[in-house]
Amino acid sequence: MSLFDWFANRRKSGPISEDRQEREIADGLWTKCEHCDVLTYTKDLRTNQWVCSDCGHHHRIFSDERIRQLIDANTWQPLDVHIQPQDPLKFKDRKGYGDRLRDTQAKTKLTDAVQTGLGTLDGLPVALGVMDFRFMGGSMGSVVGEKLTRLIERGTATSRPVIIVCASGGARMQEGMLSLMQMAKISGALQQHQAAKLLYMPVLTHPTTGGVTASFAMLGDIILAEPKATIGFAGRRVVEQTLREKLPDNFQTAEYLRDHGFVDAIVPRTQLKQTLAQLIRLHQPVAAPAVVDNHTPWANGLNAAEPTHIGVDL
């Protein structure tokens, strides 16, 4: 087809409507930045780890992509994929909890809101947990708590640093007290991990809220966060109504928490893997120096044939 024929066919098809433009964009070839509205070639955006090259906005990504970005190729070993959520309370709202679980599992191809496993990060062995906001808002139910607890215990047993990428709306209300119990269970496993003098680093992404923030998200030896991530416990409106005062515009952002000492560093996604690797290397145990026999003349850098008299005669 010639270029003239192509334009002729476009004219016959009429002007491009907004709906048609949206469909063409939604095909996946281009991605529109939520912050600056710039269209970016999706392949280039993925190469830049889903960070807008124009404004630096961090697009939301999910567990599979996180694992691909952080773990070296062909080293990922998933753990506890067989654990399935239950409906112990027979919770009913507009839709039964069991039906909601099955629908979400079919849509996301996940068993629950976290993936855990072992792998290497820049050649360093790590135990990694990645929460996924697609699965019921990344809410923490009994499966999330069990998988993270087992991950931490495996990391302790194998002397690996533990990294958890947090993205959650908090505890899962459909499981009631069983969900809240996971806060203490994960915290107990982390206490044993830290007693073994092993490193734990949470990475707080958008959003990290509720019971996750109130437990393992804030128990790290070094707490990292992504730029502009929302981090908090109660919602902004709840806090304002309780305090009866207007909060700063940047309240509950990663930058606000860093300035107030709750977050140690804000790390752009494009630098996250190398930053984690550097921190792990800095915290690796150092071998004890070799014991030197100070009674041998050459231990002090002296030749055996030389006199060993050292010091000042008085």
C-alpha positions in Angstrom: 0.0 0.0 0.0 1.4 3.4 -1.0 1.5 6.3 1.5 -1.2 8.1 -0.6 -3.5 5.1 -0.2 -2.9 4.9 3.5 -3.9 8.6 4.0 -7.0 8.0 1.7 -8.1 5.1 3.9 -7.6 7.2 7.0 -9.8 10.0 5.5 -12.5 7.5 4.7 -12.5 6.2 8.2 -13.2 9.7 9.5 -11.6 11.7 12.3 -10.1 9.8 15.3 -12.4 10.0 18.3 -11.2 10.4 21.8 -12.5 6.9 22.6 -10.5 5.5 19.7 -7.4 7.3 20.8 -7.8 5.8 24.3 -8.2 2.3 22.8 -5.0 2.8 20.7 -3.1 4.0 23.8 -4.5 1.1 25.8 -3.1 -1.4 23.4 0.1 -1.3 25.3 2.4 0.3 22.8 2.4 3.7 24.6 1.9 4.5 28.3 0.6 7.9 29.5 2.3 9.2 32.7 -0.2 9.8 35.4 1.7 12.8 36.7 2.8 14.8 33.7 0.6 13.3 30.9 3.6 12.6 28.7 3.3 9.6 26.4 6.2 7.2 26.6 7.0 4.2 24.5 6.2 1.3 26.8 9.3 -0.6 26.0 11.5 2.3 26.9 9.5 2.9 30.1 10.0 -0.7 31.1 13.7 -0.4 30.4 13.7 2.5 32.8 12.0 0.4 35.4 8.6 2.2 35.0 10.0 5.5 36.0 8.9 8.5 33.8 12.0 10.0 32.2 10.3 13.4 32.0 9.1 14.0 35.5 10.5 11.0 37.5 7.1 9.7 38.4 7.2 6.1 39.7 4.4 4.1 38.0 2.9 1.5 40.2 4.3 -2.0 39.5 3.5 -5.4 40.9 5.3 -8.4 42.4 6.4 -10.1 39.2 8.0 -7.0 37.9 9.6 -6.3 41.3 11.2 -9.7 41.3 12.5 -9.2 37.8 14.1 -5.9 38.7 15.7 -7.0 42.0 16.7 -10.7 41.6 19.4 -11.9 39.2 18.1 -13.9 36.2 17.4 -17.6 36.8 18.1 -17.5 40.5 14.5 -17.0 41.9 13.3 -19.9 44.0 9.6 -19.3 45.1 8.6 -20.5 48.5 5.3 -21.7 50.0 3.3 -21.3 46.8 0.9 -24.0 47.9 -0.5 -22.0 50.9 -4.1 -21.0 50.1 -6.3 -18.5 51.9 -9.4 -19.7 53.7 -12.7 -18.0 54.9 -12.8 -19.0 58.6 -15.3 -16.3 59.5 -17.6 -16.9 56.6 -17.5 -13.2 56.0 -20.4 -11.7 54.0 -20.7 -8.3 52.4 -22.0 -7.5 48.9 -20.0 -10.5 47.8 -18.8 -13.5 49.8 -15.1 -13.4 50.8 -14.6 -16.9 49.3 -16.0 -15.7 45.9 -13.9 -12.6 46.1 -10.7 -14.6 46.7 -11.4 -16.9 43.8 -12.1 -14.0 41.4 -8.9 -12.2 42.5 -6.8 -15.3 42.1 -8.1 -15.9 38.6 -7.5 -12.2 37.7 -4.0 -11.9 39.2 -2.7 -15.5 38.9 -1.6 -15.2 42.5 -2.6 -17.2 45.5 -2.5 -14.2 47.8 -1.1 -10.7 48.3 2.6 -11.6 48.6 5.3 -13.6 46.8 8.2 -14.9 48.7 11.4 -16.7 47.7 15.1 -17.0 47.7 17.5 -15.7 45.1 20.6 -13.6 44.5 20.7 -9.9 44.3 23.8 -8.7 42.4 25.3 -12.1 43.3 24.4 -11.8 47.0 22.0 -14.4 48.5 18.8 -12.8 49.9 15.4 -13.8 51.1 12.8 -11.6 49.4 9.1 -10.9 50.0 7.2 -8.7 47.6 3.6 -7.6 48.4 1.2 -7.1 45.5 -1.4 -4.4 45.6 -3.5 -6.0 42.9 -4.6 -8.7 45.3 -7.3 -7.0 47.5 -5.2 -3.9 48.0 -2.2 -5.9 49.2 -4.1 -6.5 52.4 -2.4 -8.7 55.1 -4.4 -11.8 55.9 -3.3 -15.1 57.5 -1.6 -16.3 54.3 0.5 -13.1 53.9 1.5 -13.4 57.6 2.4 -17.1 57.3 4.4 -16.7 54.1 6.4 -13.7 55.4 7.0 -15.5 58.8 8.3 -18.6 57.0 10.5 -16.4 54.7 12.1 -14.6 57.7 12.7 -18.0 59.5 14.2 -19.4 56.3 16.4 -16.3 56.0 17.5 -16.8 59.7 18.3 -20.5 59.2 20.4 -19.8 56.1 22.0 -16.6 57.3 20.5 -14.5 54.5 19.5 -10.8 54.8 15.7 -10.4 54.4 14.2 -7.7 52.2 10.4 -7.1 52.1 8.9 -4.7 49.5 5.8 -3.3 51.2 2.7 -2.3 49.3 -0.5 -2.6 51.3 -3.7 -1.1 52.6 -3.2 -2.8 55.9 -4.8 -5.8 57.7 -7.5 -7.7 55.8 -10.8 -7.0 57.5 -12.5 -10.1 56.2 -10.3 -12.2 58.5 -10.7 -10.1 61.6 -8.5 -11.0 64.5 -6.7 -13.7 62.5 -5.4 -10.9 60.3 -4.3 -8.7 63.2 -2.4 -11.7 64.8 0.0 -11.6 61.8 1.5 -8.3 63.0 2.8 -10.0 66.2 3.8 -13.2 64.4 5.9 -11.5 61.8 7.4 -9.1 64.4 8.4 -12.1 66.5 10.2 -13.8 63.6 12.0 -10.5 62.9 13.2 -10.3 66.5 14.8 -13.7 66.2 16.3 -12.7 62.8 17.8 -9.6 64.3 19.0 -11.5 67.5 21.0 -13.6 65.0 22.7 -10.4 63.9 21.3 -10.6 60.4 20.1 -7.7 58.3 16.5 -6.8 57.6 15.5 -4.0 55.2 11.9 -3.1 54.3 11.3 -1.1 51.1 8.2 1.1 51.5 6.4 1.7 48.2 3.1 3.4 47.4 1.0 2.8 49.4 2.2 1.4 52.7 -0.5 1.9 55.4 -2.4 0.4 58.3 -1.2 -2.7 60.1 1.7 -3.2 57.8 3.1 0.2 58.7 2.4 -0.6 62.4 4.5 -3.7 62.3 7.2 -5.1 60.0 7.4 -2.1 57.7 8.9 0.0 60.5 11.1 -2.7 62.1 13.9 -2.6 59.7 17.6 -2.1 60.5 17.6 0.3 57.5 14.2 1.5 56.2 14.2 2.6 52.5 11.3 4.2 50.6 10.5 5.1 47.0 10.0 8.8 46.1 6.5 10.2 46.8 5.2 7.0 48.3 2.3 7.3 50.7 3.2 5.9 54.1 1.1 6.0 57.2 -1.2 4.3 59.6 -4.6 6.0 59.7 -6.0 7.9 56.8 -5.3 11.6 56.4 -8.9 12.6 57.0 -9.1 10.5 60.2 -5.9 12.1 61.5 -7.2 15.7 60.7 -10.6 15.0 62.3 -8.9 13.6 65.4 -6.4 16.4 65.8 -8.8 19.0 64.6 -6.2 20.8 62.6 -5.0 21.0 59.0 -2.0 18.8 58.1 0.8 19.8 55.8 0.3 19.0 52.1 3.2 16.5 52.1 1.9 14.7 55.2 2.4 10.9 55.0 4.7 11.1 52.1 8.1 9.4 52.0 9.8 12.8 52.1 7.9 13.9 55.2 8.7 10.7 57.0 12.4 10.9 56.1 12.5 14.5 57.4 11.0 13.4 60.7 13.3 10.4 61.2 10.9 7.5 60.3 12.6 6.6 57.0 16.4 6.3 56.6 16.7 7.0 52.9 14.6 7.6 49.8 15.9 5.6 46.9 14.7 6.0 43.2 13.7 2.7 41.7 16.4 2.8 39.1 19.0 2.8 42.0 17.3 0.4 44.3 19.1 -2.8 43.4 22.6 -1.3 43.5 21.7 0.4 46.8 20.5 -2.8 48.4 23.6 -4.7 47.2 25.9 -2.0 48.6 24.1 -2.0 52.0 24.3 -5.8 52.2 28.0 -5.8 51.4 28.6 -3.2 54.1 26.8 -5.3 56.7 28.4 -8.6 55.9 30.4 -10.1 58.8 34.1 -9.4 58.7 36.5 -12.3 59.2 38.5 -12.2 62.4 42.2 -11.1 61.9 44.8 -13.9 62.0 46.5 -14.3 65.4 50.1 -13.2 65.4 52.7 -14.5 67.8 54.3 -11.4 69.1 57.2 -13.3 70.6 58.8 -14.1 67.2 61.2 -11.4 66.0 59.7 -11.1 62.5 56.2 -10.5 63.9 57.1 -6.9 64.4 58.6 -6.6 60.9 62.2 -7.3 62.1 64.8 -9.5 60.6 65.6 -12.5 62.8 69.3 -11.6 62.5 68.8 -8.1 63.9 68.7 -7.3 67.6 65.2 -7.1 69.0 65.9 -4.4 71.5 63.0 -1.8 71.0 62.4 1.3 73.0 64.4 3.9 74.8 67.1 3.2 77.3 66.6 5.1 80.5 
